Amino acid sequence: DIQMTQSPSSLSASVGDRVTITCRASQSINNYLNWYQQKPGKAPKLLIYSASSVQRGVPSRFSGSGSGTEFTLIITSLQPEDFATYYCQQSYSAPFTFGQGTNLE
Amino acid sequence: EVQLVESGGALVQPGRSLRLSCVASGFSFGDYAMHWVRQAPGKGLEWIAGITWKSGSIDYADSVKGRFSISRDNAKNSLFLQMNSLRSEDTALYYCVKDRSPSYSSGCGDHWGQGTLVTVSS
């Protein structure tokens, strides 16, 4: 199985900050990498798919990059509603494993 | 509007069985792969099973392989998860997830239900 490792596990930031979250795969997954946002008590929401494609309806301050084994999620100008937990997920091969999550507080 | 409504979660004793259901609406259910993802209390997300649009391909996480079975009824817009030999570590909120891509399983979920809670305890 492909292991996904996110860093950091938690991140303290302020409104207006630029935030970067990193996700590493244990083997090359090309660009089969997705990012989700989860708020407490809510289901996850797809933000980014195929490493850099922004899901419809997601604000433009969210962007993704990377390929192979290293990927980043960038949030420019952090907004109050962005404080949440973020997960990466590989969709290169089943089982479609998730990273452990990054708690943005 | 896409809606996924899970049901069937309950408190169950270890070793017993449970069947989860998910009823979909707002999209052509039969055209999309579907998945189950779970989240143990206070923990991260774990993909556990996926099924392609015509049930031609089914995959499981190692943690549930041989105990859980995913299936679908396209005529009833429904997805199922049969869970046997339940263990305490299966305690989690179980989400029904629609695949983003039609026809094949991309593994990427663009719509999620609100989840149904399964608690395995004596």
Contacts between the chains, C-beta under 8 A, distances in Angstrom:
chain1	res1	chain2	res2	distance
A	1	B	62	6.9
A	32	B	107	7.3
A	34	B	107	7.9
A	34	B	108	4.8
A	34	B	109	8.0
A	36	B	45	7.5
A	36	B	109	8.0
A	38	B	45	7.7
A	43	B	95	6.1
A	43	B	112	3.9
A	43	B	113	6.6
A	43	B	114	5.7
A	43	B	115	6.4
A	44	B	37	7.9
A	44	B	45	6.5
A	44	B	95	7.6
A	44	B	109	7.7
A	44	B	112	5.7
A	45	B	112	7.5
A	46	B	100	7.2
A	46	B	108	6.9
A	46	B	109	6.4
A	46	B	110	4.9
A	49	B	100	6.1
A	49	B	106	8.0
A	49	B	108	4.9
A	49	B	110	7.7
A	50	B	108	7.9
A	55	B	110	6.7
A	87	B	44	6.6
A	87	B	45	5.5
A	89	B	45	7.5
A	89	B	47	7.3
A	89	B	107	7.4
A	89	B	108	7.4
A	90	B	107	7.7
A	91	B	106	5.6
A	91	B	107	3.1
A	91	B	108	4.9
A	92	B	107	7.8
A	94	B	47	8.0
A	94	B	50	6.3
A	94	B	59	3.7
A	94	B	105	7.6
A	94	B	107	6.8
A	95	B	47	5.7
A	95	B	48	7.9
A	95	B	59	6.7
A	95	B	60	7.3
A	95	B	61	4.4
A	95	B	62	7.0
A	96	B	35	7.6
A	96	B	47	4.5
A	96	B	50	7.0
A	96	B	107	3.9
A	97	B	47	6.6
A	98	B	44	6.0
A	98	B	45	4.4
A	98	B	46	6.8
A	98	B	47	6.6
A	99	B	44	7.6
A	100	B	44	5.2
A	101	B	44	4.6
A	101	B	45	7.5
